[in-house]
């Protein structure tokens, strides 16, 4: 019993370390809610040639009342050395 709990805790710690080390060079630049906003932001960043990574920590729930409302959360990460380019691209979008 204790061995199983120990192994489970060790696996959790190893996964946490791997996620932390793999995200070290990435910076959260924008959080979009819904497909429409997500695709707008992705298009802007890709036209500028910025490398990005997406994480969806919260996908939303489908209830009968809000069935057609998309509440999916998209966290958009860019490389730390391209952060200033991403900020400029998103500011250009807001000025249009």
C-alpha positions in Angstrom: 0.0 0.0 0.0 2.7 2.5 1.0 4.9 1.5 -1.9 2.0 2.2 -4.3 1.5 5.6 -2.8 5.2 6.3 -2.8 5.5 5.4 -6.5 2.4 7.5 -7.4 3.9 10.5 -5.5 7.3 10.0 -7.3 5.6 9.9 -10.7 3.7 13.1 -9.9 6.9 14.8 -8.9 8.8 13.7 -12.0 5.9 14.9 -14.3 5.9 18.3 -12.5 9.7 18.7 -12.9 9.5 17.8 -16.6 6.6 20.3 -17.2 8.4 23.0 -15.4 11.7 22.5 -17.2 10.0 22.3 -20.6 8.1 25.6 -20.0 11.2 27.5 -18.8 11.9 29.1 -22.2 8.2 30.0 -22.9 6.3 33.0 -21.7 2.5 33.3 -21.4 1.5 36.1 -23.8 -2.3 35.8 -24.1 -5.2 33.9 -22.8 -8.1 33.5 -25.3 -11.6 32.2 -24.6 -13.5 30.5 -27.4 -12.4 29.4 -30.9 -13.1 32.8 -32.6 -10.7 34.8 -30.4 -8.2 31.9 -30.4 -7.9 31.8 -34.2 -7.6 35.6 -34.5 -4.7 35.7 -32.1 -3.0 32.7 -33.7 -3.3 34.2 -37.2 -1.7 37.4 -36.0 1.2 35.7 -34.4 1.8 33.3 -37.3 1.8 36.1 -39.9 4.6 37.7 -37.9 6.5 34.4 -37.9 6.4 34.0 -34.1 6.8 30.4 -32.7 4.1 29.6 -30.3 2.7 26.8 -28.1 -0.9 26.3 -26.9 -2.2 24.9 -23.6 -5.8 24.3 -22.8 -6.1 24.0 -19.1 -9.9 24.5 -19.0 -12.1 23.3 -21.8 -15.5 24.5 -20.4 -18.6 22.5 -19.8 -21.5 21.8 -22.0 -24.7 22.4 -20.2 -28.1 22.6 -21.9 -28.4 26.3 -21.3 -24.9 27.2 -22.7 -24.6 24.5 -25.3 -23.5 26.8 -28.1 -21.3 29.2 -26.1 -17.7 28.2 -26.3 -15.9 28.7 -23.0 -12.7 26.9 -23.9 -9.6 28.6 -22.4 -6.5 28.7 -24.6 -3.2 29.8 -23.0 -0.9 31.0 -25.8 2.9 30.9 -25.1 5.7 32.4 -27.1 9.5 31.9 -26.8 11.0 34.4 -24.3 13.3 35.9 -27.0 10.3 36.6 -29.2 8.1 38.1 -26.5 8.6 41.7 -27.6 7.7 40.8 -31.2 4.5 39.1 -30.0 3.5 42.2 -27.9 4.1 44.5 -30.9 2.0 42.3 -33.1 -0.9 42.2 -30.6 -0.7 46.0 -30.0 -0.9 46.5 -33.8 -4.1 44.4 -33.8 -5.6 46.6 -31.0 -4.8 49.8 -32.9 -6.6 48.7 -36.1 
